Amino acid sequence: MLKRVAKRPRVQAGMRTAPASLRAVLATAAVIAFASIVLCVASASAAPEPPPQVPAVDRGARIDDVSIETYGVTTAAVAMRYLSLHAGDVLEQAAVDRDYTNLLTLAGLRTRLEIRRDDASSRVSLHWIVLAPWFATTDHPFYGDQPLTIPIEGFGWVFTSRPLDSNGANLSSYSQVALRAQLARIVYTEPLWVDPKTGREGDLIANTFGARGVFRASEPVTEDVYSWATGNELLYLVHGTNGTQVEFGVRALRSTSAKPTYITAPSLYDTFYRPARSTTLEAGVSHRCPAPPTQWYPPHCYLQYRVEAFDAIGGLGATSEYRSIFADAAQYNRVGASTLVFHGALNRSGGVLPTSGLLCAYTFGYAKATCGTDTNLFQAEFRIADGRPGPLKFILFTETASSRVRGGDQPFAPGSFVWRADSGAGVMYRGFRFNLAYGSQGGRITYEVLGQLF
């Protein structure tokens, strides 16, 4: 998994560069994704449309027929897999809500429903109108992105093919761009099963990817340091309309770095001198709140979490064996019309970790992340009157983060946790968040997109 890499002295001779084909793909992805930022922010701040309402006179009526009208890259047979109401069933609002949510959340379809009543028989017909766009923008929400193990947050785009079979199998390509980091994937998705009554789906996902990660070094000079990764991945993903998803998979990864770290520790393998290769087993679980980020407060949202585990098992040409676990959780507590939020995250690793996969914790008050083989992050926020109507909200926050390098004894790579803290204030406006934080290195202004934070 490509993360950030802490690098130190500047090196000119022998610097590595990414393959030209990978640079071209990532550059194209960056240009297209940058053009979609405005659309992503607008969608992040918008609440989804409510489910269609069943007229009181039609509730309890027998359903005579269910038909589907499709637009875009889907078929009626595929959309029908997500419906629990069929001919002969009794029409109820709860069942319509369930089917609408299935089409919207699981199938990813824009949906409208027409209810047609036959006064002579007192029966009704349901006519669903669905749209599956071949192109869409995305802001890759942290707790709800699929698949779970995507390493880079950011904006992006998705191109999707028409269904390749009656199950809805498809090919897609998508990108992610976060400042100078990019990810591009080509994905084959096979929906193996759908349970419309419980709102759950199981998918087999195969993908190939190329990525570039960046780390902002500050010692001894300030510079951007890049790493590249390419690989293939096979995943089994189960996800539901309640926001919970579980994932199991295997990944073959090759990564390299542009510059050395100069960290001397038995727990690290420097990917500047030799590329790292690994075969990794992975598992993860996450839960997101079904509400939009502007409504992340009780009763719409109480808890979000994400846990991922990786085990580089060695063999098959692997350069080292290692394992890591990442856990992140955010709790939302109502205080009058305001919200008190507690957020924590930790990374732990064992074995010999490639330097292109160092683990990092990010805070508002420091341009450089704190990175190592293990990290901690704790944050507390008070979101003032965020439950009241209006696009402008104010935030007070404090946070602290730490990292260490197992077996390290250098000043810039200590073997024990070194903590740094900052505090500040922020403003949320629709899909954006702006922060002013003060830490030991002074003040810093940052901006974020709601949904990619806690």
Order of alpha helices (4+ residues) and beta strands (2+ residues): alpha-alpha-beta-alpha-alpha-beta-beta-beta-beta-beta-beta-beta-beta-beta-beta-beta-beta-beta-beta-beta-beta-beta-beta-beta-beta-beta-beta-beta-beta
